[in-house]
Amino acid sequence: IDYFTKWIEAITLASVTAKAVARFLKRDIIALYGVPATLITDNAKNLNNKLIDELCAQFKILHRNSSPYHSQMNGG
C-alpha cells in the first residue's frame, strides 16, 4: 500500500516464497513505478530473509518491519 495514495498492487501466488516476493517486487513494483524508498513488511520469514535483504541492498531500499500488534503501521 502506498502511504500517500493508498494504492494497492497485488498478485495471487500458489506459494508466497521469498523468490516469488522478490520477483513481484522487481517486475511489478520497481519496473513499473521505480524503486521505493522504504519497504514495510510484517515479520514473516518469507519477507525477512537473505534474498529480500539482498534485493533491498541492491536497490538501496530501507526494509522495515511493522509491529504484529499495530497493523496500522502497514498502511491498512
C-alpha positions as CSV (number, residue, x, y, z in Angstrom):
1,I,0.0,0.0,0.0
2,D,1.4,3.4,-1.0
3,Y,1.1,5.7,2.1
4,F,0.2,8.8,0.1
5,T,-2.3,7.4,-2.4
6,K,-3.4,4.2,-0.6
7,W,-2.8,2.5,-4.0
8,I,-2.5,-1.3,-3.7
9,E,-0.6,-3.7,-6.0
10,A,-1.3,-7.4,-5.5
11,I,-0.9,-10.7,-7.3
12,T,-2.1,-14.2,-6.5
13,L,0.5,-16.8,-5.7
14,A,0.2,-20.5,-5.1
15,S,3.0,-20.2,-2.6
16,V,4.3,-17.0,-1.1
17,T,8.0,-17.7,-1.2
18,A,10.9,-15.3,-0.9
19,K,11.7,-15.9,-4.6
20,A,8.1,-15.1,-5.6
21,V,8.0,-12.0,-3.5
22,A,11.4,-10.8,-4.9
23,R,10.1,-11.4,-8.5
24,F,6.9,-9.5,-7.7
25,L,8.9,-6.5,-6.3
26,K,11.2,-6.4,-9.3
27,R,8.7,-7.0,-12.1
28,D,5.5,-5.4,-10.8
29,I,6.7,-2.6,-8.5
30,I,10.2,-1.5,-9.4
31,A,9.9,-1.9,-13.1
32,L,6.5,-0.1,-13.3
33,Y,6.8,2.6,-10.6
34,G,10.5,2.9,-9.8
35,V,12.4,2.0,-6.6
36,P,10.5,2.6,-3.4
37,A,12.4,4.4,-0.6
38,T,11.0,2.0,2.1
39,L,9.5,-1.5,2.2
40,I,7.4,-2.2,5.2
41,T,6.5,-5.8,5.9
42,D,5.3,-8.0,8.7
43,N,7.7,-10.4,10.4
44,A,7.0,-13.4,8.2
45,K,10.0,-15.5,7.3
46,N,9.2,-15.3,3.6
47,L,9.6,-11.5,3.8
48,N,12.6,-11.4,6.1
49,N,15.4,-13.4,4.7
50,K,18.7,-13.2,2.8
51,L,17.1,-12.9,-0.7
52,I,14.8,-9.9,0.3
53,D,17.8,-8.3,2.2
54,E,19.9,-8.6,-0.9
55,L,17.2,-7.2,-3.1
56,C,16.8,-4.2,-0.8
57,A,20.6,-3.7,-0.6
58,Q,20.8,-3.8,-4.4
59,F,18.2,-1.2,-4.9
60,K,19.0,0.8,-1.7
61,I,15.5,0.2,-0.2
62,L,15.1,0.6,3.5
63,H,13.4,-2.6,4.8
64,R,11.4,-2.1,8.0
65,N,9.1,-4.5,9.9
66,S,5.8,-3.5,11.4
67,S,4.7,-4.5,14.9
68,P,2.4,-7.5,14.8
69,Y,0.2,-5.7,17.4
70,H,-0.1,-2.5,15.4
71,S,-1.2,-3.4,11.9
72,Q,-2.0,0.2,11.1
73,M,1.8,0.7,10.6
74,N,1.4,-1.3,7.3
75,G,-0.9,1.4,5.9
76,G,-4.1,-0.7,6.4
